[in-house]
C-alpha cells in the first residue's frame, strides 16, 4: 500500500512539473459566460484550467513541505488562499476591477513554485496573507466573469469546493514526499515556477 501511494503522488508531481511545457496557455484562460452557470461548472473550472489547478496544488504542496509537524500549521496557506479567493470573487461580482490581474496570476505561479523549491518556512499568518494576496487576483478574475449571472454564487461554491480539493491533493503529496523524495518535490516546484515565469513573460511582452 505504501508503494502504491508513493507512485500516485509521484505521478501527480510529474504532471505538475510537466505543466512548465505548456507555455502557449494564457495565465487565465477563462471560459465562455454560458459555461459559468452551475455548481458543477464552477467545480470543473479549476480542474481543467491549468493555471488554477497548478497554483492550488502548489499551495498545498508548499504548506506540507514547510510545516514543522502535522497539525493546524499545515492549513494556514490553503485556508488563506481559499478565503481570499472568495473575497476577490465577491469584489469582482461588485464590479471592482484590479490592475494587472493576468500578470499577477502568472506571478502567483512563479512565486509559489519558488516557495516549493526553497521549502521556505514562515509564520502561519504570513503564509496565509502571502498566498492570499495572489488569490485575490484569481478571485477577481472569476468574479468579473460571473457578474450579472443569476447562478454566480452556485458557481463560486463549486470553485471553492474544487479549490479545497486541490489544496488537499497538494498537502497529501507534499507530506508523502517530505523526507523520502525531496528531489521530486523540488522538481515539481521548479516546473510550477517555470510555467508561471513563461506566462508572466507572455503577459508583459
LUMLO-264299 format. One record per atom (N, C-alpha, C): residue number from 1; residue in one letter; atom name; z, y, x. Coordinates in nm, 2 decimals. Example, Ala and Ser with C-alpha at 12.3 -4.5 7.8 and 13.67 -1.06 7.14 Angstrom:
# LUMLO-264299
1|a|N|0.78|-0.57|1.32;
1|a|CA|0.78|-0.45|1.23;
1|a|C|0.78|-0.33|1.32;
2|s|N|0.71|-0.22|1.28;
2|s|CA|0.71|-0.11|1.37;
2|s|C|0.79|0.00|1.29;
//
This chain:
# LUMLO-264299
1|x|N|0.00|-0.12|0.08;
1|x|CA|0.00|0.00|0.00;
1|x|C|0.00|0.13|0.09;
2|x|N|0.07|0.12|0.19;
2|x|CA|0.08|0.24|0.28;
2|x|C|-0.05|0.27|0.34;
3|x|N|-0.13|0.17|0.38;
3|x|CA|-0.26|0.19|0.44;
3|x|C|-0.35|0.25|0.34;
4|x|N|-0.35|0.19|0.22;
4|x|CA|-0.44|0.24|0.12;
4|x|C|-0.42|0.39|0.09;
5|x|N|-0.29|0.43|0.08;
5|x|CA|-0.25|0.57|0.05;
5|x|C|-0.31|0.66|0.16;
6|x|N|-0.29|0.61|0.29;
6|x|CA|-0.34|0.69|0.40;
6|x|C|-0.49|0.71|0.40;
7|x|N|-0.56|0.60|0.36;
7|x|CA|-0.70|0.61|0.35;
7|x|C|-0.75|0.71|0.25;
8|x|N|-0.68|0.71|0.13;
8|x|CA|-0.72|0.81|0.03;
8|x|C|-0.70|0.95|0.07;
9|x|N|-0.58|0.98|0.14;
9|x|CA|-0.56|1.11|0.18;
9|x|C|-0.66|1.15|0.29;
10|x|N|-0.69|1.06|0.38;
10|x|CA|-0.79|1.08|0.49;
10|x|C|-0.92|1.12|0.43;
11|x|N|-0.97|1.05|0.33;
11|x|CA|-1.09|1.08|0.27;
11|x|C|-1.09|1.21|0.20;
12|x|N|-0.98|1.25|0.14;
12|x|CA|-0.97|1.38|0.08;
12|x|C|-0.98|1.49|0.19;
13|x|N|-0.92|1.47|0.30;
13|x|CA|-0.92|1.57|0.40;
13|x|C|-1.06|1.58|0.47;
14|x|N|-1.13|1.47|0.48;
14|x|CA|-1.26|1.48|0.53;
14|x|C|-1.35|1.56|0.44;
15|x|N|-1.33|1.54|0.31;
15|x|CA|-1.40|1.62|0.21;
15|x|C|-1.38|1.77|0.22;
16|x|N|-1.25|1.80|0.25;
16|x|CA|-1.22|1.95|0.26;
16|x|C|-1.29|2.00|0.39;
17|x|N|-1.28|1.92|0.50;
17|x|CA|-1.34|1.97|0.62;
17|x|C|-1.49|1.98|0.61;
18|x|N|-1.55|1.89|0.53;
18|x|CA|-1.70|1.89|0.52;
18|x|C|-1.74|2.01|0.44;
19|x|N|-1.65|2.08|0.37;
19|x|CA|-1.69|2.20|0.29;
19|x|C|-1.74|2.31|0.38;
20|x|N|-1.70|2.30|0.51;
20|x|CA|-1.75|2.41|0.60;
20|x|C|-1.90|2.41|0.62;
21|x|N|-1.96|2.30|0.58;
21|x|CA|-2.11|2.29|0.59;
21|x|C|-2.17|2.37|0.48;
22|x|N|-2.10|2.39|0.37;
22|x|CA|-2.16|2.45|0.25;
22|x|C|-2.17|2.60|0.27;
23|x|N|-2.24|2.65|0.36;
23|x|CA|-2.25|2.79|0.39;
23|x|C|-2.34|2.86|0.29;
24|x|N|-2.41|2.79|0.21;
24|x|CA|-2.50|2.85|0.12;
24|x|C|-2.44|2.90|-0.01;
25|x|N|-2.31|2.86|-0.03;
25|x|CA|-2.24|2.89|-0.15;
25|x|C|-2.19|3.03|-0.15;
26|x|N|-2.17|3.10|-0.26;
26|x|CA|-2.11|3.23|-0.26;
26|x|C|-1.96|3.21|-0.28;
27|x|N|-1.88|3.31|-0.24;
27|x|CA|-1.74|3.30|-0.25;
27|x|C|-1.69|3.27|-0.39;
28|x|N|-1.75|3.33|-0.49;
28|x|CA|-1.71|3.29|-0.62;
28|x|C|-1.84|3.27|-0.70;
29|x|N|-1.86|3.14|-0.72;
29|x|CA|-1.99|3.10|-0.79;
29|x|C|-2.00|3.15|-0.93;
30|x|N|-1.88|3.14|-1.00;
30|x|CA|-1.88|3.19|-1.14;
30|x|C|-1.96|3.09|-1.22;
31|x|N|-1.94|3.11|-1.35;
31|x|CA|-2.01|3.02|-1.45;
31|x|C|-2.06|3.11|-1.56;
32|x|N|-2.16|3.06|-1.64;
32|x|CA|-2.21|3.14|-1.75;
32|x|C|-2.10|3.16|-1.85;
33|x|N|-2.09|3.28|-1.92;
33|x|CA|-1.99|3.30|-2.01;
33|x|C|-1.97|3.19|-2.12;
34|x|N|-2.07|3.13|-2.16;
34|x|CA|-2.06|3.03|-2.27;
34|x|C|-1.98|2.91|-2.22;
35|x|N|-1.97|2.89|-2.09;
35|x|CA|-1.90|2.78|-2.04;
35|x|C|-1.75|2.80|-2.04;
36|x|N|-1.71|2.92|-2.04;
36|x|CA|-1.56|2.96|-2.04;
36|x|C|-1.51|2.96|-2.19;
37|x|N|-1.50|2.85|-2.25;
37|x|CA|-1.47|2.85|-2.40;
37|x|C|-1.37|2.75|-2.44;
38|x|N|-1.30|2.69|-2.35;
38|x|CA|-1.20|2.59|-2.39;
38|x|C|-1.11|2.55|-2.28;
39|x|N|-1.00|2.48|-2.31;
39|x|CA|-0.91|2.43|-2.21;
39|x|C|-0.98|2.34|-2.11;
40|x|N|-1.07|2.26|-2.16;
40|x|CA|-1.14|2.16|-2.07;
40|x|C|-1.23|2.23|-1.97;
41|x|N|-1.30|2.33|-2.02;
41|x|CA|-1.39|2.40|-1.93;
41|x|C|-1.32|2.48|-1.83;
42|x|N|-1.20|2.54|-1.87;
42|x|CA|-1.12|2.60|-1.77;
42|x|C|-1.06|2.51|-1.67;
43|x|N|-1.02|2.39|-1.71;
43|x|CA|-0.97|2.29|-1.62;
43|x|C|-1.07|2.24|-1.52;
44|x|N|-1.20|2.23|-1.57;
44|x|CA|-1.31|2.18|-1.48;
44|x|C|-1.35|2.28|-1.38;
45|x|N|-1.34|2.41|-1.41;
45|x|CA|-1.39|2.51|-1.32;
45|x|C|-1.34|2.50|-1.18;
46|x|N|-1.21|2.50|-1.16;
46|x|CA|-1.16|2.49|-1.02;
46|x|C|-1.20|2.36|-0.95;
47|x|N|-1.22|2.25|-1.03;
47|x|CA|-1.25|2.12|-0.97;
47|x|C|-1.40|2.12|-0.92;
48|x|N|-1.48|2.20|-0.98;
48|x|CA|-1.62|2.20|-0.94;
48|x|C|-1.67|2.32|-0.87;
49|x|N|-1.58|2.42|-0.86;
49|x|CA|-1.60|2.54|-0.78;
49|x|C|-1.54|2.52|-0.64;
50|x|N|-1.63|2.50|-0.54;
50|x|CA|-1.58|2.46|-0.41;
50|x|C|-1.48|2.56|-0.35;
51|x|N|-1.51|2.69|-0.37;
51|x|CA|-1.41|2.78|-0.31;
51|x|C|-1.27|2.77|-0.37;
52|x|N|-1.27|2.75|-0.50;
52|x|CA|-1.14|2.74|-0.56;
52|x|C|-1.07|2.61|-0.53;
53|x|N|-1.14|2.50|-0.53;
53|x|CA|-1.09|2.37|-0.50;
53|x|C|-1.03|2.37|-0.36;
54|x|N|-1.11|2.42|-0.27;
54|x|CA|-1.06|2.41|-0.13;
54|x|C|-0.94|2.50|-0.11;
55|x|N|-0.94|2.62|-0.17;
55|x|CA|-0.83|2.72|-0.15;
55|x|C|-0.70|2.66|-0.20;
56|x|N|-0.71|2.60|-0.32;
56|x|CA|-0.58|2.55|-0.39;
56|x|C|-0.53|2.42|-0.32;
57|x|N|-0.62|2.33|-0.27;
57|x|CA|-0.57|2.22|-0.20;
57|x|C|-0.51|2.26|-0.06;
58|x|N|-0.57|2.36|0.00;
58|x|CA|-0.53|2.41|0.13;
58|x|C|-0.39|2.47|0.12;
59|x|N|-0.36|2.54|0.01;
59|x|CA|-0.23|2.60|-0.01;
59|x|C|-0.12|2.49|-0.01;
60|x|N|-0.15|2.38|-0.08;
60|x|CA|-0.05|2.27|-0.09;
60|x|C|-0.04|2.20|0.05;
61|x|N|-0.15|2.19|0.12;
61|x|CA|-0.16|2.12|0.25;
61|x|C|-0.07|2.20|0.35;
62|x|N|-0.09|2.33|0.35;
62|x|CA|-0.01|2.41|0.44;
62|x|C|0.14|2.41|0.41;
63|x|N|0.17|2.41|0.28;
63|x|CA|0.31|2.41|0.24;
63|x|C|0.38|2.28|0.28;
64|x|N|0.31|2.17|0.27;
64|x|CA|0.37|2.04|0.32;
64|x|C|0.38|2.04|0.47;
65|x|N|0.28|2.08|0.54;
65|x|CA|0.28|2.07|0.68;
65|x|C|0.39|2.17|0.75;
66|x|N|0.41|2.28|0.68;
66|x|CA|0.50|2.38|0.74;
66|x|C|0.65|2.36|0.70;
67|x|N|0.67|2.28|0.59;
67|x|CA|0.81|2.27|0.54;
67|x|C|0.89|2.19|0.64;
68|x|N|1.02|2.23|0.65;
68|x|CA|1.11|2.16|0.74;
68|x|C|1.15|2.02|0.68;
69|x|N|1.16|2.02|0.55;
69|x|CA|1.21|1.89|0.48;
69|x|C|1.16|1.90|0.34;
70|x|N|1.17|1.78|0.27;
70|x|CA|1.14|1.77|0.13;
70|x|C|1.23|1.86|0.05;
71|x|N|1.18|1.92|-0.06;
71|x|CA|1.27|1.99|-0.14;
71|x|C|1.20|2.12|-0.19;
72|x|N|1.27|2.21|-0.25;
72|x|CA|1.21|2.33|-0.31;
72|x|C|1.13|2.41|-0.21;
73|x|N|1.16|2.40|-0.08;
73|x|CA|1.08|2.47|0.02;
73|x|C|0.93|2.44|0.01;
74|x|N|0.90|2.32|-0.03;
74|x|CA|0.76|2.28|-0.05;
74|x|C|0.68|2.36|-0.15;
75|x|N|0.75|2.42|-0.25;
75|x|CA|0.69|2.48|-0.36;
75|x|C|0.67|2.63|-0.36;
76|x|N|0.72|2.69|-0.26;
76|x|CA|0.70|2.84|-0.26;
76|x|C|0.56|2.88|-0.26;
77|x|N|0.48|2.83|-0.17;
77|x|CA|0.34|2.87|-0.17;
77|x|C|0.26|2.83|-0.29;
78|x|N|0.27|2.71|-0.34;
78|x|CA|0.20|2.67|-0.46;
78|x|C|0.24|2.75|-0.59;
79|x|N|0.37|2.77|-0.60;
79|x|CA|0.42|2.85|-0.72;
79|x|C|0.38|2.99|-0.71;
80|x|N|0.39|3.05|-0.59;
80|x|CA|0.34|3.19|-0.57;
80|x|C|0.19|3.20|-0.60;
81|x|N|0.11|3.11|-0.55;
81|x|CA|-0.03|3.12|-0.58;
81|x|C|-0.06|3.11|-0.73;
82|x|N|0.00|3.01|-0.80;
82|x|CA|-0.03|2.99|-0.94;
82|x|C|0.02|3.10|-1.02;
83|x|N|0.14|3.16|-0.99;
83|x|CA|0.19|3.27|-1.07;
83|x|C|0.11|3.39|-1.05;
84|x|N|0.07|3.43|-0.93;
84|x|CA|-0.01|3.55|-0.91;
84|x|C|-0.16|3.53|-0.95;
85|x|N|-0.21|3.41|-0.95;
85|x|CA|-0.34|3.38|-1.00;
85|x|C|-0.34|3.42|-1.15;
86|x|N|-0.24|3.37|-1.22;
86|x|CA|-0.23|3.41|-1.36;
86|x|C|-0.21|3.56|-1.38;
87|x|N|-0.13|3.62|-1.30;
87|x|CA|-0.11|3.77|-1.31;
87|x|C|-0.25|3.84|-1.29;
88|x|N|-0.32|3.80|-1.19;
88|x|CA|-0.45|3.86|-1.16;
88|x|C|-0.55|3.84|-1.28;
89|x|N|-0.54|3.72|-1.34;
89|x|CA|-0.63|3.69|-1.46;
89|x|C|-0.60|3.78|-1.57;
90|x|N|-0.47|3.81|-1.59;
90|x|CA|-0.43|3.90|-1.70;
90|x|C|-0.48|4.04|-1.67;
91|x|N|-0.47|4.08|-1.55;
91|x|CA|-0.53|4.21|-1.51;
91|x|C|-0.68|4.22|-1.54;
92|x|N|-0.75|4.11|-1.51;
92|x|CA|-0.89|4.11|-1.53;
92|x|C|-0.92|4.11|-1.68;
93|x|N|-0.84|4.04|-1.76;
93|x|CA|-0.86|4.05|-1.91;
93|x|C|-0.84|4.19|-1.96;
94|x|N|-0.75|4.26|-1.90;
94|x|CA|-0.73|4.40|-1.94;
94|x|C|-0.83|4.50|-1.89;
95|x|N|-0.93|4.45|-1.82;
95|x|CA|-1.03|4.54|-1.77;
95|x|C|-1.01|4.60|-1.63;
96|x|N|-0.90|4.55|-1.56;
96|x|CA|-0.87|4.60|-1.43;
96|x|C|-0.96|4.54|-1.33;
97|x|N|-1.03|4.62|-1.25;
97|x|CA|-1.12|4.57|-1.15;
97|x|C|-1.07|4.61|-1.01;
98|x|N|-1.06|4.51|-0.93;
98|x|CA|-1.02|4.54|-0.79;
98|x|C|-1.14|4.54|-0.70;
99|x|N|-1.13|4.63|-0.59;
99|x|CA|-1.24|4.63|-0.50;
99|x|C|-1.25|4.51|-0.41;
100|x|N|-1.36|4.47|-0.36;
100|x|CA|-1.38|4.37|-0.26;
100|x|C|-1.33|4.23|-0.31;
101|x|N|-1.35|4.20|-0.44;
101|x|CA|-1.30|4.07|-0.49;
101|x|C|-1.36|3.95|-0.41;
102|x|N|-1.49|3.95|-0.40;
102|x|CA|-1.56|3.84|-0.33;
102|x|C|-1.52|3.83|-0.19;
103|x|N|-1.52|3.93|-0.11;
103|x|CA|-1.47|3.92|0.03;
103|x|C|-1.33|3.87|0.04;
104|x|N|-1.24|3.92|-0.05;
104|x|CA|-1.10|3.87|-0.04;
104|x|C|-1.09|3.73|-0.08;
105|x|N|-1.17|3.68|-0.17;
105|x|CA|-1.17|3.53|-0.20;
105|x|C|-1.21|3.45|-0.08;
106|x|N|-1.31|3.50|-0.01;
106|x|CA|-1.36|3.43|0.11;
106|x|C|-1.25|3.44|0.22;
107|x|N|-1.19|3.56|0.23;
107|x|CA|-1.08|3.58|0.33;
107|x|C|-0.96|3.49|0.31;
108|x|N|-0.94|3.46|0.18;
108|x|CA|-0.83|3.37|0.15;
108|x|C|-0.85|3.23|0.20;
109|x|N|-0.97|3.18|0.20;
109|x|CA|-1.01|3.05|0.26;
109|x|C|-0.99|3.06|0.41;
110|x|N|-1.04|3.16|0.47;
110|x|CA|-1.02|3.17|0.62;
110|x|C|-0.88|3.18|0.66;
111|x|N|-0.80|3.26|0.59;
111|x|CA|-0.66|3.27|0.63;
111|x|C|-0.58|3.14|0.60;
112|x|N|-0.60|3.08|0.49;
112|x|CA|-0.53|2.96|0.45;
112|x|C|-0.56|2.85|0.55;
113|x|N|-0.69|2.84|0.59;
113|x|CA|-0.73|2.74|0.68;
113|x|C|-0.66|2.76|0.82;
114|x|N|-0.65|2.88|0.86;
114|x|CA|-0.58|2.90|0.99;
114|x|C|-0.43|2.87|0.98;
115|x|N|-0.37|2.89|0.86;
115|x|CA|-0.24|2.86|0.84;
115|x|C|-0.22|2.70|0.85;
116|x|N|-0.31|2.63|0.80;
116|x|CA|-0.31|2.48|0.81;
116|x|C|-0.32|2.44|0.95;
117|x|N|-0.41|2.50|1.03;
117|x|CA|-0.43|2.46|1.17;
117|x|C|-0.30|2.49|1.25;
118|x|N|-0.24|2.61|1.22;
118|x|CA|-0.13|2.65|1.30;
118|x|C|0.00|2.59|1.25;
119|x|N|0.01|2.55|1.13;
119|x|CA|0.13|2.50|1.06;
119|x|C|0.24|2.61|1.07;
120|x|N|0.19|2.73|1.05;
120|x|CA|0.29|2.85|1.06;
120|x|C|0.40|2.83|0.96;
121|x|N|0.52|2.85|1.00;
121|x|CA|0.64|2.84|0.91;
121|x|C|0.69|2.98|0.89;
122|x|N|0.70|3.02|0.76;
122|x|CA|0.75|3.15|0.73;
122|x|C|0.85|3.13|0.61;
123|x|N|0.94|3.23|0.59;
123|x|CA|1.03|3.22|0.48;
123|x|C|0.96|3.20|0.35;
124|x|N|1.02|3.14|0.25;
124|x|CA|0.96|3.10|0.13;
124|x|C|0.90|3.22|0.05;
125|x|N|0.97|3.33|0.04;
125|x|CA|0.92|3.44|-0.03;
125|x|C|0.80|3.50|0.04;
126|x|N|0.79|3.49|0.17;
126|x|CA|0.68|3.54|0.24;
126|x|C|0.56|3.45|0.22;
127|x|N|0.58|3.32|0.21;
127|x|CA|0.48|3.23|0.18;
127|x|C|0.42|3.25|0.04;
128|x|N|0.51|3.27|-0.05;
128|x|CA|0.46|3.29|-0.19;
128|x|C|0.38|3.42|-0.21;
129|x|N|0.43|3.53|-0.15;
129|x|CA|0.36|3.65|-0.16;
129|x|C|0.24|3.66|-0.07;
130|x|N|0.24|3.59|0.04;
130|x|CA|0.12|3.59|0.13;
130|x|C|0.00|3.52|0.06;
131|x|N|0.02|3.40|0.01;
131|x|CA|-0.09|3.34|-0.06;
131|x|C|-0.12|3.40|-0.19;
132|x|N|-0.01|3.45|-0.25;
132|x|CA|-0.02|3.51|-0.38;
132|x|C|-0.11|3.63|-0.39;
133|x|N|-0.11|3.71|-0.28;
133|x|CA|-0.19|3.83|-0.28;
133|x|C|-0.34|3.79|-0.29;
134|x|N|-0.38|3.68|-0.22;
134|x|CA|-0.52|3.64|-0.24;
134|x|C|-0.54|3.58|-0.38;
135|x|N|-0.44|3.51|-0.43;
135|x|CA|-0.45|3.45|-0.56;
135|x|C|-0.48|3.56|-0.67;
136|x|N|-0.43|3.68|-0.65;
136|x|CA|-0.46|3.78|-0.75;
136|x|C|-0.61|3.81|-0.76;
137|x|N|-0.68|3.81|-0.65;
137|x|CA|-0.82|3.83|-0.65;
137|x|C|-0.89|3.71|-0.71;
138|x|N|-0.85|3.59|-0.69;
138|x|CA|-0.91|3.48|-0.76;
138|x|C|-0.89|3.50|-0.91;
139|x|N|-0.77|3.54|-0.95;
139|x|CA|-0.74|3.55|-1.09;
139|x|C|-0.82|3.66|-1.16;
140|x|N|-0.83|3.78|-1.09;
140|x|CA|-0.91|3.89|-1.14;
140|x|C|-1.05|3.85|-1.16;
141|x|N|-1.11|3.77|-1.07;
141|x|CA|-1.25|3.73|-1.09;
141|x|C|-1.27|3.65|-1.22;
142|x|N|-1.17|3.57|-1.25;
142|x|CA|-1.18|3.49|-1.37;
142|x|C|-1.15|3.57|-1.49;
143|x|N|-1.05|3.66|-1.48;
143|x|CA|-1.01|3.74|-1.60;
143|x|C|-1.13|3.83|-1.64;
144|x|N|-1.20|3.89|-1.54;
144|x|CA|-1.31|3.98|-1.58;
144|x|C|-1.42|3.90|-1.65;
145|x|N|-1.44|3.78|-1.60;
145|x|CA|-1.54|3.69|-1.67;
145|x|C|-1.51|3.66|-1.81;
146|x|N|-1.38|3.64|-1.83;
146|x|CA|-1.33|3.59|-1.97;
146|x|C|-1.30|3.71|-2.06;
147|x|N|-1.30|3.83|-2.01;
147|x|CA|-1.26|3.94|-2.10;
147|x|C|-1.35|3.95|-2.23;
148|x|N|-1.28|3.96|-2.34;
148|x|CA|-1.36|3.96|-2.47;
148|x|C|-1.38|3.82|-2.53;
149|x|N|-1.34|3.72|-2.46;
149|x|CA|-1.36|3.58|-2.51;
149|x|C|-1.24|3.55|-2.61;
150|x|N|-1.27|3.49|-2.72;
150|x|CA|-1.17|3.45|-2.81;
150|x|C|-1.08|3.34|-2.76;
151|x|N|-1.13|3.26|-2.67;
151|x|CA|-1.06|3.14|-2.62;
151|x|C|-1.02|3.17|-2.47;
152|x|N|-1.00|3.29|-2.43;
152|x|CA|-0.97|3.32|-2.29;
152|x|C|-0.84|3.25|-2.25;
153|x|N|-0.73|3.26|-2.34;
153|x|CA|-0.61|3.20|-2.30;
153|x|C|-0.61|3.05|-2.29;
154|x|N|-0.69|2.99|-2.37;
154|x|CA|-0.71|2.84|-2.36;
154|x|C|-0.77|2.81|-2.23;
155|x|N|-0.88|2.88|-2.19;
155|x|CA|-0.95|2.86|-2.07;
155|x|C|-0.86|2.88|-1.95;
156|x|N|-0.78|2.99|-1.95;
156|x|CA|-0.68|3.02|-1.84;
156|x|C|-0.58|2.91|-1.83;
157|x|N|-0.53|2.86|-1.94;
157|x|CA|-0.44|2.75|-1.94;
157|x|C|-0.50|2.63|-1.87;
158|x|N|-0.62|2.60|-1.89;
158|x|CA|-0.69|2.49|-1.83;
158|x|C|-0.70|2.51|-1.68;
159|x|N|-0.74|2.64|-1.64;
159|x|CA|-0.75|2.67|-1.50;
159|x|C|-0.61|2.66|-1.43;
160|x|N|-0.51|2.70|-1.50;
160|x|CA|-0.37|2.69|-1.44;
160|x|C|-0.33|2.55|-1.42;
161|x|N|-0.36|2.46|-1.51;
161|x|CA|-0.33|2.32|-1.50;
161|x|C|-0.40|2.26|-1.39;
162|x|N|-0.53|2.29|-1.37;
162|x|CA|-0.61|2.23|-1.26;
162|x|C|-0.56|2.29|-1.13;
163|x|N|-0.51|2.41|-1.12;
163|x|CA|-0.46|2.47|-1.00;
163|x|C|-0.33|2.39|-0.96;
164|x|N|-0.24|2.36|-1.05;
164|x|CA|-0.12|2.29|-1.02;
164|x|C|-0.16|2.15|-0.97;
165|x|N|-0.26|2.09|-1.03;
165|x|CA|-0.30|1.95|-0.99;
165|x|C|-0.35|1.96|-0.85;
166|x|N|-0.44|2.06|-0.82;
166|x|CA|-0.49|2.07|-0.68;
166|x|C|-0.39|2.10|-0.58;
167|x|N|-0.29|2.18|-0.61;
167|x|CA|-0.18|2.21|-0.52;
167|x|C|-0.10|2.07|-0.50;
168|x|N|-0.09|1.99|-0.60;
168|x|CA|-0.02|1.87|-0.58;
168|x|C|-0.09|1.77|-0.49;
169|x|N|-0.23|1.77|-0.50;
169|x|CA|-0.31|1.69|-0.41;
169|x|C|-0.29|1.74|-0.27;
170|x|N|-0.29|1.87|-0.24;
170|x|CA|-0.27|1.92|-0.11;
170|x|C|-0.13|1.89|-0.06;
171|x|N|-0.03|1.90|-0.14;
171|x|CA|0.11|1.86|-0.10;
171|x|C|0.12|1.72|-0.06;
172|x|N|0.06|1.63|-0.14;
172|x|CA|0.07|1.49|-0.11;
172|x|C|-0.01|1.45|0.02;
173|x|N|-0.12|1.51|0.04;
173|x|CA|-0.20|1.49|0.16;
173|x|C|-0.13|1.54|0.28;
174|x|N|-0.07|1.66|0.27;
174|x|CA|0.00|1.72|0.39;
174|x|C|0.12|1.64|0.42;
175|x|N|0.19|1.60|0.32;
175|x|CA|0.32|1.52|0.35;
175|x|C|0.28|1.39|0.42;
176|x|N|0.18|1.33|0.37;
176|x|CA|0.14|1.20|0.43;
176|x|C|0.09|1.21|0.58;
177|x|N|0.04|1.33|0.61;
177|x|CA|-0.01|1.35|0.75;
177|x|C|0.08|1.43|0.84;
178|x|N|0.20|1.46|0.80;
178|x|CA|0.29|1.54|0.88;
178|x|C|0.31|1.49|1.02;
179|x|N|0.32|1.36|1.03;
179|x|CA|0.35|1.30|1.16;
179|x|C|0.24|1.20|1.21;
180|x|N|0.19|1.13|1.11;
180|x|CA|0.10|1.02|1.16;
180|x|C|-0.04|1.06|1.20;
181|x|N|-0.09|1.17|1.14;
181|x|CA|-0.23|1.21|1.17;
181|x|C|-0.24|1.36|1.18;
182|x|N|-0.17|1.42|1.27;
182|x|CA|-0.17|1.56|1.29;
182|x|C|-0.31|1.62|1.31;
183|x|N|-0.39|1.55|1.39;
183|x|CA|-0.52|1.60|1.42;
183|x|C|-0.61|1.61|1.29;
184|x|N|-0.59|1.51|1.20;
184|x|CA|-0.67|1.52|1.07;
184|x|C|-0.63|1.64|0.99;
185|x|N|-0.51|1.68|0.99;
185|x|CA|-0.47|1.80|0.92;
185|x|C|-0.53|1.92|0.98;
186|x|N|-0.53|1.93|1.11;
186|x|CA|-0.59|2.04|1.18;
186|x|C|-0.74|2.05|1.16;
187|x|N|-0.80|1.93|1.16;
187|x|CA|-0.95|1.93|1.13;
187|x|C|-0.98|1.98|0.99;
188|x|N|-0.90|1.94|0.89;
188|x|CA|-0.91|1.99|0.76;
188|x|C|-0.90|2.15|0.76;
189|x|N|-0.79|2.19|0.82;
189|x|CA|-0.77|2.34|0.83;
189|x|C|-0.88|2.41|0.89;
190|x|N|-0.93|2.36|1.00;
190|x|CA|-1.05|2.42|1.07;
190|x|C|-1.17|2.42|0.98;
191|x|N|-1.19|2.32|0.90;
191|x|CA|-1.30|2.31|0.81;
191|x|C|-1.29|2.42|0.70;
192|x|N|-1.17|2.44|0.65;
192|x|CA|-1.14|2.54|0.55;
192|x|C|-1.17|2.68|0.61;
193|x|N|-1.11|2.70|0.73;
193|x|CA|-1.13|2.83|0.79;
193|x|C|-1.28|2.86|0.82;
194|x|N|-1.35|2.76|0.86;
194|x|CA|-1.49|2.78|0.89;
194|x|C|-1.57|2.81|0.76;
195|x|N|-1.54|2.74|0.66;
195|x|CA|-1.60|2.76|0.53;
195|x|C|-1.58|2.91|0.48;
196|x|N|-1.45|2.95|0.49;
196|x|CA|-1.42|3.09|0.45;
196|x|C|-1.48|3.19|0.54;
197|x|N|-1.49|3.16|0.67;
197|x|CA|-1.55|3.26|0.76;
197|x|C|-1.70|3.28|0.73;
198|x|N|-1.76|3.16|0.70;
198|x|CA|-1.91|3.17|0.67;
198|x|C|-1.93|3.25|0.54;
199|x|N|-1.85|3.23|0.44;
199|x|CA|-1.86|3.30|0.31;
199|x|C|-1.83|3.45|0.33;
200|x|N|-1.73|3.48|0.42;
200|x|CA|-1.70|3.62|0.44;
200|x|C|-1.81|3.69|0.51;
201|x|N|-1.88|3.62|0.61;
201|x|CA|-1.99|3.68|0.67;
201|x|C|-2.10|3.71|0.58;
202|x|N|-2.12|3.62|0.48;
202|x|CA|-2.23|3.65|0.38;
202|x|C|-2.19|3.77|0.29;
203|x|N|-2.06|3.79|0.26;
203|x|CA|-2.02|3.90|0.18;
203|x|C|-2.04|4.03|0.25;
204|x|N|-2.01|4.04|0.38;
204|x|CA|-2.01|4.17|0.44;
204|x|C|-2.14|4.20|0.51;
205|x|N|-2.23|4.10|0.52;
205|x|CA|-2.36|4.12|0.58;
205|x|C|-2.45|4.21|0.50;
//
